[in-house]
């Protein structure tokens, strides 16, 4: 029976490692840091039990924009793609972890590069929103922001609004401030995983089209009267057009960023 691989991705500080700890019998299994330089650099696996089902969780590098973190965005995406390719048992679920209160501009970019380009809409993606421990009704956050996700074309297979933080110790010494919310959040994430995991994992294929994106190509262009001339393609080679178009337009990348990413991913 193939292993159930679940991959967590998102920006640094979103709470990926905290979700791992929440689902683990050892709540300190994954290191947590509030600083950008403390973010996970390489993918790490953790064996956990989700409502009786053995699962391998993969904690991955933060998909940061810019160079504030340890891993620049193109490197982080390439590392995550490399992980997805190496999982011989395939992938059953992607968990996109983000932190409230607002939907950052990078959210639709990160979503689409994996959902539409790399995973070809073959692997379900769910969203886990962290940082909601102070809300009277954590689930209300989703309904207040659902239209924003839809405007970006983001339709997850499911969602969970949670806290992955127990809070400070109570003064009387009997637990932590957000213990109840934390336990409720654990159950939400477990139910979300069990209800959306693929029964038959999907293997991410090699992205052969990345090799074409990075090539400087020329084509014969008809200029009338039966004459042609060679024109340098500043845009997109036909065979790689759909993928590069998505990276540039749908995913909000510049052409330079798309070519840089393609260069890092070729040959993986």
C-alpha positions, 0 to 999 in steps of 0.5 A: 500500500503506498505511503500517504504523503501530505506536503505543507507549503506556504510562506515563512512564519505561516505556521507550517512547523506548528501544524506538524507539531499539532498533529504529532504525538511529540508537540516539539517535533518540528523546530519553530522560530519567529525569525525569517532566518529560522525558517525551514530550509530543507524539506523534513518528514514526520510520521504522524497518525491522523484519526487512525491513518498513518501519514507522512507530513512534509514540512517545506521551505518558506515561499518568501518573496524577496530576500528576507528569508534564508531561501529566495522564492525561486529556490524555495519553489524549485526545492518543493518541486524537487520534493514532489518529484522524488516522492515515489509513492506520489502525493495525496494532498497539499496543505497551503498554510497561511497566517491571518489576518489578511490575504497577501498578494503572494497567496494567489501566486504561490497557489497557482504555481503549484495548483495549475502549473506544477500539479496540473490540478491533479492533487487537491489543495486545502488551506489552513489559516493560522493565527486566529486564536483571538477570534470569537469564531475562528471559522467566521474568518473564512466567510469574511474573506472567501470572496477575496480568494474567489476573486483570485480564482482560488477554490480550495478542496477544503479549509480550516481556520485554526490556532496552532498556538497554545498561548501563555500558561495560565496563572493558576498553572493548569494549562495554557490560555488557548488549550481549548481552541488548540484542541478544537483546531487539531480536530479540524485539521485532522478531519480536513486531511482525512476528508480530502486526501487522495485514495490513489496518490498522484505522481508529479511528472517531469516538467519537460517544458521547462527546458524549452522555456529557458531556450532562446528561440527563433521562428520564421514569421510571415511578413507577407508576399510569401516572404519570411524573416527570423524574429527573436521570440521575446515571449513564449515558444509554442511548446512551452507557451501554456506553462509560461503564460500561466507563470507570467500572467496567472501566477503574477510572475515577471518574464524574468522571474519565470525564466529564472524559475525554469532555469532552476527547475530544468533537469529535476 
